[in-house]
């Protein structure tokens, strides 16, 4: 059987249980899932690329067919380099849809061999976002139910001196 490789791109600042739920589901469908962290965005991340990479690596360690990587430049070019035919994106609510549709259509225009696959997380994770988690952690709230333990620890460390 030929390899079926999927790329799951994003900023993962930081990785949450919502991301991990998608990764777990995808790891059962594909031979390999590459969680691909990007740095070329205007999002002013809380965690440096290397920190985000390490957190993601620890969080996915139990999935043997999941790899963490970083990339810059065009996503379709990166997908080609990794021999991946599928781009995974998560859809939580209608609010995600417009931007995701635009990206998917543009990526198809850039390389028609690559398909975007949208997945939905477990219902209790649909309201989860990295930005919300950072806000809760910054304000001293409990993020334990929403992120893996390594991320909870890293968030505590980031914000401890600001309180
Ligand atoms: P980006 O900056 O590319 O949006 P994110 O790290 O915020 O990167 O998200 C990466 C992907 O994961 C996106 O497709 C996003 O919709 C999806 N995602 C984020 N949070 C969740 C969640 N709680 N459940 C499912 N998918 C999610």
Boltz pocket constraint, residues with backbone or C-beta under 6 A from the ligand:
constraints:
  - pocket:
      binder: B
      contacts: [[A, 9], [A, 10], [A, 11], [A, 12], [A, 13], [A, 14], [A, 16], [A, 17], [A, 18], [A, 19], [A, 22], [A, 41], [A, 88], [A, 89], [A, 90], [A, 91], [A, 92], [A, 96], [A, 119], [A, 120], [A, 121], [A, 125], [A, 126], [A, 127], [A, 128], [A, 129], [A, 130]]
      max_distance: 6.0
